[in-house]
Each structure stands twice: as structure tokens, then as C-alpha cells.
């Protein structure tokens, strides 16, 4: 279904919010796992999947790095979503009545100031939207959830305080994935290319493999390593670079990378999100 976009989580999750922001008017499809979201796209139940890949505070999302290269899906876009945590509670609760705050552990780690201010005991739940659902079902005036404003709307909770996150720059980046690549024409400005590679087991292989990007003036905006199959000697790298693989500088850099690599797989080329452009070059 081309007007359906899948995400991992319950209705009201931040991924749900990202889907609605990036594709207004589309139907969002909640899935219990990242694998299920990818399966929904492969099986035709959804046209796209919105998959978080990194957060400005929490870092990368390891499951995506592991699953995406073998998923058969292509990255056709990116989206940046500002994370705005809200303190949600059932109707009748007030800041004075609250005793506990429920949420995902990452979200709880991002709202330490409000927890301290209100003397709230953190309670770990599987995800933010799930915490909101639990609080709505439980009722009472002593338990709150840390979740999105969309979760408040979805589960009928009151927003006692907005923007309770400690850091104003809390932002999550998402890969938008499709069953087939949608590569912009060569020469399209402000493209990003994402790929994974494994270097040969020789001295200075990584240094030599990446040298082509420096000599050809290609800006690498992301480079992360992670183990494959639990092997300390089997390291794969995921990278983003500015540019299009059919343009000469990027093409030459990728050719040099391929020479020193055991494996190189392009995951997608897509337009840079406006957030990237607005924050390019910032500290």
C-alpha cells in the first residue's frame, strides 16, 4: 500500500510522530519490532518504513545498523524529528499528586531535571507510548508518563508540562526505507549517500580505504563501526557521505574504498533533509 508508512512502536510513539510530520495524510502502521516494520514494507502492507538510526543524545540505534544492510530495503530519504518530552497523567492528577514517572529508559535519562524537581521515582517501561497507554489504563493521580503530545492525544491523558527534556537539541534522525531505490538524477544538489563496507584484514586498511574521500574532497558526515555475528575481527562500517555516487568525486572515492574492502554495499542515495542543511557547519 503506497500511502501507508510503517514504524516500530505503539500509536503515539515518536516514530509515529515522525511519520505524520514527514508524510502528512499517510496512514501510519504500528509494528511490534523493527523487523516487523521492514517485513510490512517487503510484504506490501506499507509503502515505506520510518526507522530511527541515531539520536543526538543517545547515539546510534544498534538494531538498525544490524538489520538494514540485510533487509533488502533501500534508503530513499531521511527525517529529523525534534524530541519534545511531555509529562502526561490521567485527568485529575496534578504536579503535586505525582509520585512516579514511567517511560523508556532512554527517555527517563533525558528528563533527570524534572524527576529531581518533582521528586518522582522513575519506572522503566518498554517504550514511551506504551508507558502512556499503561498510565491511561491504570488511572489514578500518582503515576505519570514521559511521552509525546501525540501520545497524550492518543490515550486521553492530560499534559501537565511540555518540553521537560533536559537538552533542547534532543533530535532523532530516521532513515526512510522503500522496497526499491529512488535515486535522484546525477547532478541533483544536496544528496546524501549511505553505504556499508568491510575492510580487508591488512595493515592500515581503513586508513587507505578512506583516503579516497579526502583526496577527492568528499565530506563524510557519519562513520560507525560495529561487530558482525559477535566476532571481534569481523567489523562492518556504516557511513554517510555528501554527494551522488555517479558524480566524479564520489565515484572515485567509492572505487578506492572498494579496492581496499572485502565488501561494499550501497544502501541508498537521497535528498538531504532541510534540518541537515540548516545545521551544516554548526559546532
Secondary structure by P-SEA (a helix, b strand, c coil): cccbbbbccccccaaaaaaaaacccbbbbbbccaaaaaaaaaacccccccccccccccccaaaaaaccccccccccbbbbbbbbbbbcccccccccccccccccaaaaaacaaaaaaabbbbbbcccaaaaaaaaaaaccccbbbbccaaaaaacccccccccccccccbbbbbbbbccccccccccccbbbbbbccccccccaaaaaaaaaaaaacccccbbbbbbccccccbbbbbbccccccccaaaaaaaaaaaaaccbbbbcccccccaaaaaacccc
